[in-house]
């Protein structure tokens, strides 16, 4: 049974496209489309897993972002302050002149943690927001 294929268009920064092309070559992908399909499957699986978490959870949220995006650091700080009931600690690392990584140690109801990850990941300038549950 074959699936219907739909063509879509993406707008990407040149450096991200260059990195994708290097990865394609290194891993032997046949096309950009195949790599993007794999990445989307991973993204959807992660979202589904996160959405099925229940009860009290303990873990870390890793947030990689561009610190020079206007208003982003203020938005991150506002979200963190609004989530003090589940954030136990925050660690900040200056990765390079453009990027920062924050680790938020979280403990609390899965629903609150999920909402926090979703809010952080949706901000413009956030490259990744990943939850690791222990």
C-alpha positions in Angstrom: 0.0 0.0 0.0 1.6 3.3 -1.1 1.2 6.5 0.7 0.3 9.7 -1.0 3.2 12.1 -1.0 2.6 15.9 -0.6 5.3 18.5 -1.5 5.9 21.2 1.0 8.4 24.1 1.1 10.7 25.0 4.0 12.5 28.2 4.8 15.8 27.6 6.6 18.8 29.7 7.6 21.7 28.9 5.3 23.9 27.6 8.1 21.2 25.0 9.1 20.9 23.9 5.5 24.6 23.6 5.1 24.7 21.5 8.3 21.9 19.3 7.0 23.7 18.7 3.8 26.9 17.7 5.6 25.0 15.3 7.8 23.2 13.8 4.7 26.6 13.1 3.1 28.1 11.7 6.3 25.1 9.4 6.9 24.5 8.4 3.3 21.0 9.8 2.9 19.5 9.7 -0.6 17.9 13.1 -0.2 17.0 16.0 2.0 13.4 14.9 2.0 14.3 11.5 3.5 16.3 13.2 6.3 13.5 15.7 7.0 11.0 12.8 7.1 13.2 11.0 9.7 13.5 14.2 11.7 9.8 14.8 11.7 9.1 11.2 12.8 11.5 11.7 15.7 9.9 15.0 16.6 6.4 13.5 16.5 7.5 10.4 18.5 9.1 12.6 21.2 5.9 14.8 21.4 3.7 11.7 21.6 5.9 10.2 24.4 5.9 13.5 26.3 2.1 13.8 25.9 1.6 10.4 27.5 3.6 11.1 30.7 1.4 10.9 33.8 1.9 11.6 37.5 4.8 13.1 39.3 8.0 13.3 37.2 11.6 14.3 37.8 13.9 15.3 35.0 15.8 18.0 33.1 14.8 20.3 30.3 17.6 21.2 28.0 17.1 24.5 26.1 19.5 25.6 23.4 18.9 29.1 22.1 20.3 32.1 20.4 20.8 34.7 23.1 20.8 37.7 20.7 17.2 37.2 19.5 15.3 40.3 20.7 13.2 39.7 23.8 14.0 36.0 24.1 16.0 36.1 27.3 13.2 38.1 28.9 10.6 35.6 27.7 12.7 32.7 29.0 13.1 34.4 32.4 9.3 35.2 32.6 8.4 31.6 31.8 10.9 30.3 34.4 9.6 32.6 37.1 6.0 31.6 36.3 7.1 27.9 36.7 8.9 28.2 40.1 6.7 25.5 41.6 8.3 22.8 39.3 11.8 24.2 38.6 14.3 23.3 41.2 17.4 24.7 39.6 18.7 26.3 36.4 22.2 26.1 35.0 23.3 28.4 32.2 26.2 27.8 29.8 27.5 30.2 27.1 28.2 27.7 24.3 29.7 30.3 21.9 29.3 33.9 21.0 25.8 33.3 19.6 24.3 30.3 21.6 23.4 29.5 25.1 22.3 26.2 26.8 20.2 26.1 29.9 19.4 23.1 31.9 16.3 23.3 34.1 15.9 20.6 36.8 12.2 20.0 37.1 10.0 18.0 39.5 6.2 18.0 39.5 3.1 16.9 37.7 3.7 15.7 34.1 1.1 18.1 32.7 2.9 21.1 34.1 6.3 19.9 32.9 4.9 19.2 29.4 3.4 22.7 29.2 6.7 24.2 30.3 8.6 22.3 27.6 6.0 23.3 25.0 6.1 27.0 25.9 9.9 27.1 25.9 10.2 25.2 22.6 7.7 27.5 20.8 9.7 30.7 21.5 11.4 32.3 18.5 15.2 31.8 18.8 14.9 28.5 20.8 16.7 25.9 18.7 15.8 22.9 20.9 13.8 22.2 24.1 14.2 18.6 25.1 12.9 16.8 28.2 14.8 14.0 29.8 12.9 12.1 32.5 14.7 10.1 35.2 
